[in-house]
Amino acid sequence: GHDIRTDTREEAQTRAKLDYIATAVDEIRLDNKARDREVTELKERVIRNEESVKSAHKRIDGLEEERGAC
């Protein structure tokens, strides 16, 4: 059998491991939130770039039509 000292030591070790795991989980959550913000920013940039490219294509098409009309 285990004596009280062994049980107490094992409980302390288990508590320390759980504290370590809880801290790690909190850090992972913060990392995920930061990554989510980065992904959102990238999505917004991609949308703006797509709109800009679409606008540029319209201008190019307009120039080509003008040249063809001459």
C-alpha positions in Angstrom: 0.0 0.0 0.0 0.7 3.6 -0.3 1.4 5.7 2.7 0.0 9.2 3.1 3.3 10.9 2.1 3.4 9.0 -1.2 -0.3 9.9 -1.9 0.4 13.6 -1.1 3.4 13.7 -3.3 1.5 12.1 -6.2 -1.4 14.5 -5.7 1.0 17.5 -5.8 2.7 16.1 -9.0 -0.8 15.5 -10.6 -1.8 19.1 -9.7 1.4 20.5 -11.2 0.8 18.6 -14.4 -2.8 19.8 -14.6 -1.6 23.4 -14.1 0.9 23.0 -16.8 -1.7 21.5 -19.2 -4.1 24.4 -18.3 -1.5 26.9 -19.1 -0.6 25.2 -22.4 -4.3 25.2 -23.4 -4.6 28.9 -22.6 -1.6 29.6 -24.8 -3.0 27.5 -27.6 -6.3 29.5 -27.4 -4.4 32.8 -27.6 -2.4 31.5 -30.6 -5.6 30.4 -32.3 -7.3 33.8 -31.8 -4.2 35.5 -33.2 -4.3 33.1 -36.2 -8.0 33.7 -36.7 -7.4 37.5 -36.8 -4.6 37.0 -39.4 -6.8 34.8 -41.6 -9.6 37.4 -41.4 -7.2 40.1 -42.4 -5.9 38.0 -45.3 -9.4 37.3 -46.5 -10.2 41.0 -46.5 -6.9 41.7 -48.5 -7.7 39.0 -51.0 -11.2 40.4 -51.5 -9.8 43.9 -52.0 -7.2 42.6 -54.5 -9.8 40.7 -56.4 -11.9 43.8 -56.7 -8.8 45.8 -57.8 -7.9 43.2 -60.4 -11.5 43.1 -61.7 -11.4 46.9 -62.0 -8.1 46.8 -63.9 -9.4 44.2 -66.3 -12.4 46.4 -67.1 -10.1 49.4 -67.8 -7.9 47.2 -70.0 -10.9 45.9 -71.9 -12.1 49.5 -72.3 -8.7 50.5 -73.7 -8.6 47.5 -76.1 -12.1 48.4 -77.3 -11.0 52.0 -77.9 -7.9 50.9 -79.9 -10.0 48.5 -81.9 -12.5 51.3 -82.8 -9.7 53.5 -84.1 
